[in-house]
Structure formats: structure tokens, C-alpha cells
């Protein structure tokens, strides 16, 4: 899974987009890629859990938490679910918690910060819809490539 660098991919495919946020890496894998599955999760991680309970082979869950720093949308239990169900990675425009435990887990997670407060659980949000993070739009099915330099989005698999 680590046969690429986002900088090299972007040089070779300038039409790819950069997700223009500063993400912090959590988990043992700092590099991952796959097809995006999108979730809008406004301070509610019910749909995040639902998606991570499903098979994730070849996929990256991209969660638009609307940039909220008020609560965490993923913790060590959901990270364990992601591993159990073969997700390649998770990107969150929001916070995680249990970061010390997640650091030792074999998963790639990127988020904009941490917060020890758990989210609400009311089933708010949407799955599989177009999301916008900063000025960048992406859909379920877009290709996501993440490493220590950042996150890029492409309309096709750049590694074939």
C-alpha cells in the first residue's frame, strides 16, 4: 500500500486536487489510498460507525464533520472496527479521540485534531453524497491518496 508519494502523483497528474486542510496523522500507517466512501457527520458519528461496520477493502472513509472541534467522530473502538473490516484508511474533517491508543493500531487515520468528548448519537448526516471540504468537492467513488505530505483526490486510479 505504500508504493506512492502524493507529491510524485500530483507532479504526474496535475489535474488531481489537493485537500487544502492541515491533517494530523494517527495510527501506524501514514500512507494509504483507496476509493472514497463519503459521510456527512455533523457532530454525530452514528453513520461513521455504520459504515465502518461494513466491508471496507480498497476503500477510504472520508468524513465531513464540518470542521467541528466540539467532539470526536472516531475513537479507538471505531478504529478497531475499521481494521476488522479491512478499511484502508479514514479521513475526518473533524476530531478523533483515544489518540494514544490509535497511534499503536495498524490503520491510517487523518483528522484535523483531537477532542476527548464523544459525539451525539442521533443518526444525523448522510452517506454516499457529494461533500465539500474547504474548497474541494468529492464524491463516493473518487480516489483518495494520503501520506505525510497531505491528501489528494483523483477521478481515476492513479496507480494503474
N, C-alpha and C positions, 0 to 999 in steps of 0.2 A: 504493500500500500504506500510505500514511501519512495516511489521511483520518479518523483517530480519535485519541482520547486515552483511556487506561484510566480516568482519573478521571471523565470525562464518561460513558463507557459504564457504569461502576459506579453513577453517580448515576441513570442512566436505567433500569438493570436491577439493582436491589439484590439480586436472587436469585443473581447471578453471584458466584463465590468468588474471593478473593484468595489467591494462593500466598504464604504468610507467611514467606518467606525473603528475605534480602538477596542479590540477584543483582547481579553486575557485568556491564556490557555490553562486549562485544568485537565487533569488526567495524565496518564503516562504517554499518550500519543499526541504529539504536537502537529502531526501531519495526517490528513485524511481527505478522502474525496468520495463522491457518490452522487446519485440523483436526489434532488431535493424533494422533501415532503414538507409542505408548509402548514403552519399552525398559527393562528392569531390567538393570543392568550393574555387578555387584559387583567393582570394580577390574579389569574385563576389557572391552575395547572391541571385541571381535570382532563382536558383534551391532550395535554402533553403526556400524561400517564397513559391514556387510552392508546395513543399512537405508539408509545414505547412498549406496550404490551403486545404489539403486533410484530410480525417478522420484518426485520429491517435490513436484511442482507443487500448490500450495494446501495444503501440509502443514507442520507444525512437529514436529520430532522432540523428544520430551520424554524425557530420560534420567534414570532414578533410579539414581544412583551411590551411593545410601545415605548421602549427605553426606560421603563419604570425601575426605580431604585428602591421602591417601597417594600418589596417582598421578593422571595426566591421562587423561581418557577421549576427548579430542579435541585434535588439533593442526592445524597448517597444511595438511597433506595431506588430512585428513578434511574440513576446512573447504572446501578446493578441490573435493572430491567433492560436497559439499553444494551448492556453487554450480553445478557442472557438471550436476547432476541436478535443479536448479530447486527445492530446498528453500527455503521462506520463512524458516526460522529453526531454531535449535537451543537448547533449554533443558536445562541439565545441573545436577542436584543432585550436584555433584562439581566436579572441576577440569578446566581445559584447560592446554595448553602452547603454545609458539610465539606468545604473545600479541602480541608486537611485529609479527610478520608478519600475524597475523589482523586487527589494527587497520586494515590497509590493504586488506582484502578486502571486496567488496560482499555481505556477509551479516550477518545479525543473530544473535549468539550471546550467551546469558546463562549464567553459571556462578557458583558460589559462591567461586571462587578459581583460583589457578594453581599448578602444580607441574611442574617440568621432567622428572620421572620418567615414563616411559611405562608403560602398563598391561600386565598379563599378557595372554596370547592363548590362552585355553583353551576358548572358546565358552561360557562361563558366562553365565547370565541367561535372560531371557525377552523375547519380542516380543509386543506387542498385548494384554498383560494389564493388569488394573487395577493402578495403582500408588498409593502413598501417599507424599506428600512433606510432611513436618511433619504437620499435622492434616488435610490436604486430600487427598482421593482424586480421581483422574481416570482416564478410560478412553481407549483409542483411539477417535477419533470426537468427543471433546469439542472445543470451540472454545477456542483459546488466543489471547489478545491481550497483547502485550508492548510496553512503551515505557519511557521513563526513570523513570516512577513505579512500575513494577512489572509483575506478571503477573497477569492474571485468567483465569478458566476459566468457560465457559458451556456449557450443554447444547445451545444452538442458535446459529446465526449471528446476531450482534447488529447486523450492518451491512446487513441486507436489509430 
